[in-house]
Amino acid sequence: MCGIFGWIRLDRTLSADEVAEARRAVATLAHRGPDSEGEWCEGGVYMGHRRLSIIDLSEEARQPFADASGRYVLSYNGELYNYLELRRELESLGARFRTESDTEVMLEAFIRWGEAALDRFDGMFAAAFHDRRLGRHFLVRDPLGQKPLYYHQFHNGIIYASELRALMAVPSFRWRLDREAFYRYLAHGYYALEETPLVGVHKLRPGEWLAVSPSGVTRGRYWHSVPGGEVRQGITDAEALDEFEHLFADSCARALRSDVPFGAFLSGGIDSSLVLAYCHRVNPDLRSFSVAMAEADFDESAKADMVRRHLGITDHHVFVMDGRSVVEAMDDVLANQDEPHADPGFVNVHFLAKSCRPHLTVALAGDGGDELFGGYATFAGLRGEPWCDALPRPLLTGIRSALRHLPGGDRYLGLHFKLTAYLQGFPATPATRFPLWLATDDPDTLAHLCPASAPGFFSRFGESGSLYGPIEELMAPVGQASPQQRLLHYYQQVFLPEFICAHTDRAAMRFGLEVRSPFLSPALVAFANRLPDHMRVRGGSLKWLLKQAALRCGLPTPIARQRKQGFTFPLARWLKSALRDHMEHLLDPAVWDDGLVDPAVVTRLRDEHIDGRRNNYRLLYALMVFRAWRQRTPDVEVPR
């Protein structure tokens, strides 16, 4: 688990000044790799690396790593969980290894199998592979997007990094804010798909590669998660459970490979409880780590304690997250966030990672269970689509308006919150309904907030060049699939990589902590995506298969049959109290002088929330996070 940076010039050798700039960029990634640093530079190629040592802690395993011939060089961030199996296969083909590292296994796999090696990898990674003889530089991101990779292509080369801050640290480049991407950020609460805050800077998408050579730059995809492509309609309940158990047990066992201290996050939810239960079978001495919330309606620590007592885990750590710790964690998040990401749960994961780091270097988590097996309330909401689609638009508009003016309270996932979010998805196209359900606010509100946006940009219907145009394009390949399969596709392509995985990676790597997610094994994802719909939602029960797996492995019934709660804190409530000063400082009308939003609308949204007239916390927090980011990036030009 590390941080990488690279600078490729196709027209000339990098100058001494450019190499010095590259080294300063690598230094900004020190938190991702606190153990050591390395670089490889030749002609127009610079590869820099910060290392967090997990497998083979020796100096021989440092990166960038070259093969024995010196022709190939690898720099990568992540872990290959199946590196031992790959190593044995490569040794049978004549390969000889100098280290015990997964890095050398990945490099040898690229040398032996080329891009076909990617189909054999089980892990999380963002990697750069350089062939000195061909002058070819190959970038790749893991199938589920667990590890980030940003890049900027210019007229005679490319620059890339694990985090946006490293690119922004290079003074040879000037950056401009991407207005349309900002508007989409306000709607999503994060930068989705390949977008970033900056014009010309993109994220490599999950399962994508990008090759740079003297003949130009090419980009392709080696892995694509498409639910419902070949649904196994005849599979029985017992067969599905058996296969899940086999795949999940294998993934958990591989995720436990480490040469440094490790443990498991335990929220008390089904996903983290399953991870702990299966990993505990392999390692009975496994430690667990939980957060107890001071607010009772957000606290899951009693459930976590039930699970660890049931499993017989005695080395259990509980960290109490009260008002003071939330404020401290939020201060650090706002002061250091690399890219605006307005998930309140980011603060929780940040607090947990910071609290755990003195005890371990690797943590196991339950990320992915909801996105693979239908764990969100939106999956239940699919049943009401035909009824709401049939309602006249004026009636829908009237109902949404009435809800908007009813005091909603601050209860997390309360009835008012759910109804407002659900009706926000009508009218819409089958593709745009999903992001509308999860949006920070209604497009009409966003249009008033951003009066400089192009006419029609905040349309609900995904026209080309509009707010949800990229989503309409993304969803086209699954247009004929079932509603559940389409929703799975949206979650796996958008929400999982750039919301869930992004906040886990950034929060944990802020403290040099690696977090592994056994649910995100490619084999398990492929299995889940071929399941018939009733294996996920049955009789109104979400995540049916995982609940059955939890019962079969002996977890307590209250754990196996619980409803999803979510790992967050009462942000809506605290914006009126403990975090009010933060909000009023960041949303002061005087700071919104760049024409991005209307300060008067910001003030109205803030006052409505404080007075309890409307719960605007999601949009307000998105604005707060963005403004804090802008305070740290004053050199980024805002186009008028």
C-alpha positions as CSV (number, residue, x, y, z in Angstrom):
1,M,0.0,0.0,0.0
2,C,1.7,3.1,-1.2
3,G,1.7,6.3,-3.2
4,I,2.9,6.6,-6.8
5,F,3.8,9.5,-9.0
6,G,5.0,9.6,-12.6
7,W,5.9,12.1,-15.3
8,I,6.4,11.0,-18.9
9,R,7.7,13.3,-21.7
10,L,7.7,11.9,-25.2
11,D,9.6,14.8,-26.8
12,R,12.7,15.2,-24.6
13,T,14.6,14.3,-21.5
14,L,13.2,15.7,-18.2
15,S,15.2,18.6,-17.0
16,A,16.9,18.8,-13.6
17,D,14.2,21.4,-12.5
18,E,11.4,19.0,-13.6
19,V,12.9,16.1,-11.7
20,A,13.2,18.4,-8.6
21,E,9.5,19.3,-9.1
22,A,8.6,15.6,-9.4
23,R,10.4,14.8,-6.1
24,R,8.4,17.5,-4.3
25,A,5.2,16.0,-5.7
26,V,6.2,12.5,-4.4
27,A,6.8,14.1,-1.0
28,T,3.2,15.1,-0.8
29,L,2.3,11.4,-0.7
30,A,4.4,10.6,2.4
31,H,1.3,9.8,4.4
32,R,0.4,7.0,2.0
33,G,3.9,5.5,2.3
34,P,5.6,6.5,5.5
35,D,8.2,3.7,5.5
36,S,10.5,4.6,2.6
37,E,10.7,6.4,-0.7
38,G,12.3,5.6,-4.1
39,E,12.6,6.8,-7.6
40,W,13.6,5.7,-11.1
41,C,14.4,8.2,-13.8
42,E,15.7,7.8,-17.3
43,G,15.4,10.2,-20.2
44,G,11.8,11.4,-20.4
45,V,10.5,9.0,-17.7
46,Y,10.3,9.7,-14.0
47,M,8.7,7.2,-11.5
48,G,8.4,8.1,-7.9
49,H,7.2,5.9,-5.0
50,R,6.3,6.2,-1.3
51,R,6.2,2.8,0.5
52,L,4.0,1.4,3.2
53,S,5.6,-2.0,3.9
54,I,3.1,-4.9,4.2
55,I,4.5,-7.9,2.4
56,D,8.3,-8.5,2.6
57,L,9.6,-5.6,4.7
58,S,13.2,-5.8,3.3
59,E,15.0,-3.1,1.4
60,E,15.2,-5.5,-1.6
61,A,11.4,-5.1,-2.1
62,R,11.6,-1.3,-2.4
63,Q,10.0,0.4,-5.4
64,P,10.2,1.3,-8.2
65,F,11.2,-2.3,-8.7
66,A,13.2,-3.5,-11.8
67,D,13.5,-7.0,-13.0
68,A,16.9,-8.7,-13.2
69,S,17.5,-7.7,-16.8
70,G,16.8,-4.1,-16.0
71,R,14.4,-3.8,-19.0
72,Y,11.1,-3.6,-17.0
73,V,10.2,-1.3,-14.0
74,L,7.2,-1.4,-11.8
75,S,5.8,1.2,-9.4
76,Y,2.5,0.3,-7.7
77,N,0.1,1.1,-4.9
78,G,-1.9,-1.8,-3.5
79,E,-1.8,-5.5,-2.7
80,L,-2.1,-8.7,-4.7
81,Y,-3.9,-11.1,-2.3
82,N,-3.3,-14.2,-4.6
83,Y,0.4,-13.4,-5.0
84,L,1.5,-16.8,-3.5
85,E,-0.6,-18.8,-6.0
86,L,0.7,-16.6,-8.9
87,R,4.3,-17.0,-7.7
88,R,4.0,-20.8,-7.7
89,E,2.6,-20.8,-11.2
90,L,5.3,-18.4,-12.4
91,E,8.0,-20.5,-10.8
92,S,6.7,-23.6,-12.6
93,L,7.3,-21.6,-15.8
94,G,10.9,-21.0,-14.9
95,A,10.7,-17.6,-13.1
96,R,13.2,-17.0,-10.3
97,F,12.5,-14.5,-7.5
98,R,14.9,-12.4,-5.5
99,T,12.3,-11.2,-2.9
100,E,9.2,-12.5,-1.1
101,S,7.2,-9.5,-2.2
102,D,3.9,-9.3,-4.2
103,T,5.5,-6.5,-6.2
104,E,8.0,-8.8,-7.9
105,V,5.2,-11.3,-8.6
106,M,3.1,-8.5,-10.3
107,L,6.2,-7.4,-12.3
108,E,7.0,-11.0,-13.4
109,A,3.3,-11.6,-14.3
110,F,3.3,-8.5,-16.6
111,I,6.6,-9.7,-18.2
112,R,5.3,-13.3,-18.8
113,W,1.7,-12.6,-19.7
114,G,1.4,-9.0,-20.7
115,E,-2.0,-7.3,-20.3
116,A,-3.5,-10.8,-19.9
117,A,-2.0,-10.9,-16.4
118,L,-4.7,-8.5,-15.3
119,D,-7.3,-11.2,-15.6
120,R,-5.3,-13.3,-13.0
121,F,-5.0,-10.6,-10.3
122,D,-7.1,-10.7,-7.1
123,G,-6.3,-7.5,-5.3
124,M,-6.5,-3.7,-5.2
125,F,-4.0,-1.7,-7.1
126,A,-3.0,1.2,-9.2
127,A,0.2,0.4,-11.1
128,A,2.7,1.8,-13.6
129,F,4.7,-0.6,-15.7
130,H,7.5,0.6,-17.9
131,D,9.2,-1.2,-20.8
132,R,12.5,0.5,-21.4
133,R,13.2,-1.2,-24.7
134,L,9.8,-0.2,-26.3
135,G,9.5,3.1,-24.5
136,R,6.0,2.0,-23.4
137,H,4.5,3.1,-20.1
138,F,1.4,1.2,-19.0
139,L,-1.0,2.4,-16.3
140,V,-3.8,0.3,-14.8
141,R,-6.4,0.5,-12.0
142,D,-8.0,-2.4,-10.2
143,P,-11.4,-3.8,-11.3
144,L,-13.5,-2.2,-8.5
145,G,-11.6,1.1,-8.2
146,Q,-10.3,0.5,-4.6
147,K,-7.1,2.4,-5.4
148,P,-7.1,5.8,-7.0
149,L,-5.1,7.0,-10.1
150,Y,-5.3,10.5,-11.4
151,Y,-3.7,11.6,-14.7
152,H,-3.3,14.6,-16.9
153,Q,-2.5,14.2,-20.6
154,F,-0.7,17.1,-22.2
155,H,0.5,17.6,-25.8
156,N,3.7,15.6,-25.4
157,G,3.3,13.4,-22.4
158,I,1.4,12.5,-19.3
159,I,1.6,13.1,-15.5
160,Y,-0.1,10.8,-13.0
161,A,-0.4,10.2,-9.3
162,S,-2.2,8.4,-6.5
163,E,-3.7,11.7,-5.3
164,L,-4.7,15.0,-6.8
165,R,-2.5,16.9,-4.4
166,A,0.7,15.5,-6.0
167,L,-0.3,16.8,-9.5
168,M,-1.2,20.2,-8.1
169,A,2.2,20.4,-6.4
170,V,4.0,20.5,-9.8
171,P,4.5,24.2,-10.7
172,S,5.1,23.5,-14.4
173,F,1.3,23.0,-14.8
174,R,-1.4,25.5,-14.2
175,W,-4.9,24.3,-13.3
176,R,-8.4,25.6,-13.9
177,L,-11.6,24.6,-12.1
178,D,-14.0,22.5,-14.1
179,R,-17.4,24.3,-13.7
180,E,-19.6,21.5,-15.1
181,A,-17.8,18.9,-12.9
182,F,-18.4,21.2,-9.9
183,Y,-22.1,21.3,-10.7
184,R,-22.2,17.5,-10.8
185,Y,-20.2,17.4,-7.6
186,L,-23.0,19.4,-5.9
187,A,-25.6,17.0,-7.1
188,H,-23.7,13.8,-6.2
189,G,-21.7,15.0,-3.2
190,Y,-18.5,13.7,-4.8
191,Y,-16.7,13.6,-8.1
192,A,-18.1,10.6,-10.0
193,L,-16.8,8.5,-12.9
194,E,-13.6,10.0,-14.4
195,E,-14.3,13.6,-13.3
196,T,-12.2,15.7,-10.9
197,P,-12.3,19.3,-9.9
198,L,-9.7,20.3,-12.5
199,V,-10.0,20.8,-16.3
200,G,-7.9,18.1,-18.0
201,V,-7.3,16.0,-15.0
202,H,-9.2,12.6,-15.0
203,K,-9.4,9.5,-12.9
204,L,-8.6,6.2,-14.6
205,R,-11.9,4.3,-14.3
206,P,-12.1,0.9,-12.5
207,G,-10.8,-1.9,-14.6
208,E,-9.2,0.4,-17.2
209,W,-5.7,0.7,-18.5
210,L,-3.9,3.5,-20.3
211,A,-0.7,3.1,-22.4
212,V,1.7,5.8,-23.3
213,S,4.3,5.2,-26.1
214,P,6.1,7.1,-28.9
215,S,3.1,6.2,-31.1
216,G,0.6,8.0,-28.8
217,V,-1.7,7.4,-25.9
218,T,-4.3,4.6,-25.9
219,R,-6.9,3.6,-23.3
220,G,-9.0,0.5,-22.8
221,R,-10.8,-1.7,-20.4
222,Y,-9.8,-5.2,-19.2
223,W,-12.6,-5.8,-16.7
224,H,-16.2,-4.6,-16.6
225,S,-18.8,-5.5,-14.0
226,V,-22.2,-5.9,-15.7
227,P,-24.9,-7.5,-13.5
228,G,-27.4,-9.7,-15.2
229,G,-25.4,-10.6,-18.3
230,E,-25.8,-14.4,-17.7
231,V,-28.2,-14.8,-14.8
232,R,-28.1,-18.3,-13.3
233,Q,-31.9,-18.8,-13.1
234,G,-31.8,-22.4,-12.1
235,I,-29.5,-22.0,-9.1
236,T,-31.0,-23.2,-5.8
237,D,-30.8,-21.5,-2.4
238,A,-28.5,-24.2,-1.1
239,E,-26.2,-24.0,-4.1
240,A,-26.0,-20.2,-3.9
241,L,-25.1,-20.3,-0.2
242,D,-22.6,-23.1,-0.7
243,E,-20.9,-21.2,-3.5
244,F,-20.9,-17.9,-1.6
245,E,-19.4,-19.6,1.4
246,H,-16.6,-21.1,-0.7
247,L,-15.7,-17.9,-2.5
248,F,-16.0,-15.6,0.6
249,A,-13.9,-18.0,2.8
250,D,-11.2,-18.1,0.2
251,S,-11.2,-14.3,-0.2
252,C,-11.1,-13.7,3.6
253,A,-8.2,-16.2,3.9
254,R,-6.2,-14.4,1.2
255,A,-6.9,-11.0,2.8
256,L,-5.2,-12.1,6.0
257,R,-1.8,-12.4,4.3
258,S,0.4,-9.8,5.9
259,D,3.8,-9.4,7.5
260,V,2.6,-6.6,9.8
261,P,-0.1,-6.3,12.5
262,F,-3.7,-6.5,11.4
263,G,-7.2,-6.6,12.7
264,A,-10.9,-6.1,11.5
265,F,-13.2,-3.2,11.6
266,L,-16.5,-4.2,13.3
267,S,-19.5,-1.9,13.0
268,G,-22.0,-4.6,14.1
269,G,-23.7,-4.6,10.7
270,I,-24.0,-7.8,8.6
271,D,-21.1,-7.2,6.3
272,S,-18.4,-6.4,8.8
273,S,-19.8,-9.2,11.1
274,L,-19.5,-11.7,8.2
275,V,-15.9,-10.6,7.5
276,L,-14.9,-11.0,11.1
277,A,-16.6,-14.4,11.5
278,Y,-15.0,-15.9,8.4
279,C,-11.5,-14.4,9.2
280,H,-11.8,-15.5,12.8
281,R,-12.0,-19.1,11.6
282,V,-8.6,-18.7,9.9
283,N,-7.0,-16.7,12.7
284,P,-8.6,-17.1,16.2
285,D,-6.4,-14.4,17.6
286,L,-7.8,-11.7,15.2
287,R,-8.4,-8.4,16.9
288,S,-11.5,-6.2,16.3
289,F,-12.0,-2.5,16.4
290,S,-15.3,-0.6,16.8
291,V,-16.6,3.0,17.3
292,A,-19.2,3.9,19.9
293,M,-21.3,7.0,19.1
294,A,-22.3,9.3,21.8
295,E,-25.7,9.8,20.0
296,A,-27.9,6.8,20.8
297,D,-29.7,6.7,17.5
298,F,-26.4,6.4,15.6
299,D,-24.7,4.0,17.9
300,E,-24.1,0.4,16.8
301,S,-21.5,-0.5,19.5
302,A,-23.9,-2.9,21.3
303,K,-24.4,-4.9,18.2
304,A,-20.6,-5.0,17.6
305,D,-20.1,-6.2,21.2
306,M,-22.7,-8.9,20.7
307,V,-20.8,-10.2,17.6
308,R,-17.4,-10.2,19.2
309,R,-18.7,-11.9,22.4
310,H,-20.4,-14.5,20.2
311,L,-17.2,-15.2,18.4
312,G,-15.2,-15.3,21.6
313,I,-12.9,-12.3,20.6
314,T,-11.2,-10.9,23.7
315,D,-8.9,-8.4,22.1
316,H,-11.6,-5.9,21.2
317,H,-11.0,-2.1,21.0
318,V,-13.8,0.5,21.2
319,F,-13.2,4.1,20.5
320,V,-15.9,6.6,21.7
321,M,-16.8,9.3,19.1
322,D,-18.4,12.2,20.9
323,G,-18.9,15.8,19.9
324,R,-15.3,16.9,20.6
325,S,-13.8,14.0,18.6
326,V,-16.2,14.7,15.7
327,V,-15.2,18.3,15.5
328,E,-11.5,17.3,15.7
329,A,-11.9,14.7,13.0
330,M,-13.9,17.1,10.8
331,D,-11.2,19.8,11.2
332,D,-8.6,17.4,9.9
333,V,-10.8,16.1,7.1
334,L,-11.6,19.6,5.9
335,A,-8.0,20.7,6.2
336,N,-6.5,17.8,4.3
337,Q,-9.1,16.4,1.9
338,D,-7.4,15.8,-1.4
339,E,-10.6,16.0,-3.5
340,P,-13.9,17.3,-2.3
341,H,-15.9,14.4,-0.9
342,A,-19.1,15.3,1.1
343,D,-19.9,12.0,2.8
344,P,-20.3,12.5,6.5
345,G,-19.2,8.9,6.9
346,F,-15.8,10.0,5.8
347,V,-15.4,11.6,9.2
348,N,-16.3,8.4,11.0
349,V,-13.8,6.3,8.9
350,H,-11.2,9.0,9.5
351,F,-11.7,8.8,13.3
352,L,-11.6,5.0,13.3
353,A,-8.5,4.9,11.1
354,K,-6.6,7.4,13.3
355,S,-7.7,5.5,16.5
356,C,-6.7,2.1,15.1
357,R,-3.3,3.1,13.5
358,P,-1.2,2.7,16.7
359,H,-2.4,-0.9,17.0
360,L,-2.2,-2.2,13.4
361,T,-1.1,-1.5,9.8
362,V,-3.7,-3.6,8.0
363,A,-7.5,-3.6,8.6
364,L,-10.3,-5.7,7.1
365,A,-13.6,-4.1,6.3
366,G,-17.0,-5.0,4.8
367,D,-17.1,-2.6,1.9
368,G,-19.0,-3.9,-1.1
369,G,-21.7,-6.1,0.6
370,D,-24.5,-3.6,-0.1
371,E,-23.5,-2.9,-3.7
372,L,-23.2,-6.6,-4.6
373,F,-26.1,-8.1,-2.7
374,G,-28.7,-5.3,-2.6
375,G,-28.4,-3.8,0.8
376,Y,-29.7,-0.2,0.3
377,A,-33.3,1.0,0.7
378,T,-33.3,2.0,-2.9
379,F,-33.6,-1.7,-3.8
380,A,-36.9,-1.9,-2.0
381,G,-37.9,1.3,-3.6
382,L,-37.8,-0.3,-7.0
383,R,-41.2,-1.9,-6.3
384,G,-42.9,1.6,-6.3
385,E,-41.5,2.8,-9.6
386,P,-44.5,1.8,-11.8
387,W,-46.9,3.5,-9.4
388,C,-45.0,6.8,-9.1
389,D,-44.3,6.8,-12.9
390,A,-48.0,6.8,-13.5
391,L,-48.7,9.8,-11.3
392,P,-49.3,13.1,-13.2
393,R,-46.3,15.4,-13.1
394,P,-48.2,18.3,-11.5
395,L,-49.2,16.0,-8.7
396,L,-45.7,14.8,-8.2
397,T,-44.4,18.4,-8.1
398,G,-47.1,19.3,-5.6
399,I,-46.3,16.4,-3.3
400,R,-42.5,17.2,-3.4
401,S,-43.2,20.9,-2.7
402,A,-45.5,20.0,0.3
403,L,-42.8,17.7,1.7
404,R,-40.2,20.4,1.3
405,H,-42.2,22.7,3.4
406,L,-42.9,20.3,6.2
407,P,-40.5,20.3,9.1
408,G,-38.4,17.2,8.4
409,G,-36.5,16.9,11.7
410,D,-33.0,15.6,12.0
411,R,-33.6,11.9,12.4
412,Y,-31.3,9.9,10.1
413,L,-33.1,7.8,7.5
414,G,-36.4,8.9,9.1
415,L,-39.7,8.7,7.1
416,H,-39.6,12.3,5.9
417,F,-36.0,11.8,4.7
418,K,-36.8,8.6,2.9
419,L,-40.0,10.0,1.2
420,T,-38.2,13.2,0.1
421,A,-35.3,11.3,-1.4
422,Y,-37.6,8.7,-3.0
423,L,-40.0,11.2,-4.7
424,Q,-36.9,13.2,-5.8
425,G,-36.5,10.4,-8.4
426,F,-39.7,11.2,-10.3
427,P,-40.1,12.1,-13.0
428,A,-36.9,10.7,-14.6
429,T,-35.6,8.2,-17.1
430,P,-34.9,4.7,-15.9
431,A,-31.2,5.7,-15.8
432,T,-31.3,9.1,-14.1
433,R,-33.7,7.9,-11.4
434,F,-30.9,6.3,-9.5
435,P,-28.6,9.3,-9.1
436,L,-31.7,11.4,-8.3
437,W,-32.6,9.1,-5.4
438,L,-29.1,9.6,-4.0
439,A,-28.7,13.3,-4.9
440,T,-27.9,16.0,-2.4
441,D,-31.0,17.9,-3.5
442,D,-33.6,18.4,-6.2
443,P,-32.3,19.7,-9.6
444,D,-34.6,22.7,-9.3
445,T,-32.8,23.8,-6.1
446,L,-29.4,23.2,-7.7
447,A,-30.4,25.3,-10.7
448,H,-31.4,28.2,-8.4
449,L,-28.1,27.8,-6.5
450,C,-26.0,27.9,-9.7
451,P,-27.6,30.6,-11.9
452,A,-24.5,30.7,-14.2
453,S,-25.1,27.1,-15.4
454,A,-26.1,26.6,-19.0
455,P,-29.8,26.6,-19.7
456,G,-31.2,23.1,-19.2
457,F,-28.1,21.8,-17.5
458,F,-30.0,20.7,-14.4
459,S,-32.4,18.6,-16.4
460,R,-33.7,15.4,-14.8
461,F,-33.6,13.5,-18.1
462,G,-30.0,12.9,-19.0
463,E,-29.7,14.8,-22.3
464,S,-26.2,15.1,-23.7
465,G,-24.3,17.8,-21.9
466,S,-26.7,18.0,-19.0
467,L,-26.2,17.0,-15.4
468,Y,-26.9,13.3,-15.8
469,G,-25.8,13.0,-19.4
470,P,-22.8,10.8,-18.4
471,I,-25.1,8.6,-16.3
472,E,-27.4,8.0,-19.2
473,E,-24.5,7.0,-21.3
474,L,-23.1,4.8,-18.6
475,M,-26.4,2.9,-18.1
476,A,-27.0,2.3,-21.8
477,P,-25.4,-1.2,-21.8
478,V,-27.9,-2.5,-19.2
479,G,-31.0,-0.8,-20.6
480,Q,-32.7,-4.1,-21.1
481,A,-31.8,-5.6,-17.8
482,S,-34.1,-5.8,-14.8
483,P,-34.5,-2.7,-12.6
484,Q,-32.5,-4.4,-9.8
485,Q,-29.7,-5.3,-12.2
486,R,-29.6,-1.7,-13.5
487,L,-29.4,-0.4,-10.0
488,L,-26.6,-2.8,-9.1
489,H,-24.8,-1.5,-12.2
490,Y,-25.1,2.1,-11.1
491,Y,-23.9,1.3,-7.6
492,Q,-20.9,-0.7,-8.8
493,Q,-19.8,1.7,-11.5
494,V,-20.3,5.0,-9.7
495,F,-21.2,4.8,-6.0
496,L,-18.8,1.9,-4.9
497,P,-15.5,3.2,-6.5
498,E,-15.9,6.9,-6.1
499,F,-17.9,7.1,-2.9
500,I,-17.4,4.0,-0.7
501,C,-13.9,3.0,-1.8
502,A,-12.7,6.6,-2.1
503,H,-13.6,7.6,1.4
504,T,-12.1,4.3,2.8
505,D,-8.9,4.8,0.9
506,R,-8.4,8.5,1.7
507,A,-9.4,8.3,5.3
508,A,-7.2,5.2,6.0
509,M,-4.2,6.3,3.9
510,R,-4.2,9.7,5.7
511,F,-2.6,7.6,8.5
512,G,-0.7,5.0,6.5
513,L,-3.3,2.3,7.2
514,E,-4.2,-0.3,4.6
515,V,-7.9,-1.4,4.5
516,R,-8.8,-4.6,2.7
517,S,-12.3,-5.6,1.6
518,P,-12.9,-9.3,1.1
519,F,-16.3,-8.7,-0.6
520,L,-14.5,-7.1,-3.5
521,S,-12.7,-10.2,-4.9
522,P,-13.4,-10.3,-8.7
523,A,-14.6,-13.9,-8.4
524,L,-17.1,-13.0,-5.7
525,V,-18.3,-10.0,-7.7
526,A,-18.8,-12.2,-10.8
527,F,-20.7,-14.7,-8.7
528,A,-23.0,-12.0,-7.2
529,N,-23.7,-10.4,-10.6
530,R,-25.0,-13.6,-12.0
531,L,-27.5,-14.3,-9.2
532,P,-31.2,-14.0,-10.0
533,D,-32.9,-11.0,-8.4
534,H,-34.7,-13.0,-5.7
535,M,-31.4,-14.0,-4.2
536,R,-30.9,-10.4,-3.1
537,V,-34.4,-9.1,-2.3
538,R,-37.0,-11.6,-1.2
539,G,-40.3,-10.9,0.6
540,G,-39.2,-7.4,1.4
541,S,-36.0,-8.6,2.9
542,L,-32.9,-6.8,1.5
543,K,-29.6,-8.6,1.2
544,W,-31.3,-11.9,1.5
545,L,-28.4,-14.2,0.6
546,L,-26.0,-12.5,3.1
547,K,-28.6,-12.8,5.9
548,Q,-28.9,-16.5,5.2
549,A,-25.1,-16.8,5.2
550,A,-25.0,-15.0,8.5
551,L,-27.5,-17.4,10.0
552,R,-25.8,-20.4,8.6
553,C,-22.4,-19.4,10.0
554,G,-24.0,-19.0,13.4
555,L,-24.1,-15.2,13.9
556,P,-26.8,-14.1,16.4
557,T,-30.3,-13.7,14.8
558,P,-30.6,-10.0,15.7
559,I,-27.4,-9.4,13.7
560,A,-28.4,-11.6,10.8
561,R,-31.9,-10.1,10.5
562,Q,-31.1,-6.4,11.2
563,R,-31.9,-3.5,9.0
564,K,-29.1,-1.4,7.6
565,Q,-28.1,1.6,9.7
566,G,-25.1,3.2,8.1
567,F,-21.8,4.3,9.5
568,T,-22.2,8.1,10.0
569,F,-23.0,10.7,12.7
570,P,-25.8,13.2,13.2
571,L,-24.5,15.9,10.9
572,A,-27.9,17.5,10.3
573,R,-28.4,17.9,14.0
574,W,-24.8,19.1,14.7
575,L,-24.8,21.7,12.0
576,K,-27.2,23.6,14.3
577,S,-24.9,23.2,17.3
578,A,-21.4,21.8,17.6
579,L,-20.6,22.4,13.9
580,R,-22.6,25.6,13.4
581,D,-19.5,27.8,13.6
582,H,-17.8,25.7,10.9
583,M,-20.8,26.0,8.7
584,E,-21.3,29.8,9.1
585,H,-17.5,30.4,8.5
586,L,-17.4,28.3,5.4
587,L,-20.7,29.5,4.0
588,D,-20.2,33.2,4.7
589,P,-21.6,35.0,1.7
590,A,-18.4,37.0,1.4
591,V,-16.4,33.9,0.4
592,W,-18.7,33.0,-2.6
593,D,-17.4,35.8,-4.8
594,D,-16.2,33.6,-7.7
595,G,-19.6,33.3,-9.5
596,L,-19.9,29.6,-8.9
597,V,-23.1,29.8,-6.8
598,D,-25.5,32.5,-5.7
599,P,-24.5,33.6,-2.1
600,A,-28.1,34.6,-1.4
601,V,-29.4,31.1,-2.1
602,V,-26.6,29.6,0.1
603,T,-27.7,31.9,2.9
604,R,-31.3,30.9,2.5
605,L,-30.5,27.2,2.5
606,R,-28.4,27.7,5.7
607,D,-31.1,29.7,7.5
608,E,-33.8,27.2,6.5
609,H,-31.7,24.4,8.1
610,I,-30.9,26.3,11.3
611,D,-34.6,27.3,11.8
612,G,-35.7,23.7,11.2
613,R,-37.8,24.6,8.2
614,R,-36.0,22.2,5.9
615,N,-33.3,19.6,6.3
616,N,-30.6,20.9,3.8
617,Y,-27.6,19.2,5.5
618,R,-26.5,17.2,2.5
619,L,-26.2,20.2,0.1
620,L,-24.8,22.5,2.8
621,Y,-22.1,20.0,3.7
622,A,-21.2,19.6,0.0
623,L,-20.7,23.4,-0.2
624,M,-18.7,23.4,3.1
625,V,-16.4,20.7,1.9
626,F,-15.8,22.4,-1.5
627,R,-15.2,25.8,0.1
628,A,-12.6,24.3,2.5
629,W,-10.9,22.7,-0.5
630,R,-10.9,26.0,-2.3
631,Q,-9.2,27.7,0.6
632,R,-6.3,25.3,0.2
633,T,-6.1,25.7,-3.6
634,P,-6.2,29.5,-4.2
635,D,-4.0,29.1,-7.3
636,V,-6.7,27.1,-9.2
637,E,-8.2,29.5,-11.7
638,V,-12.0,29.8,-11.7
639,P,-13.2,30.5,-15.3
640,R,-15.8,33.3,-15.5
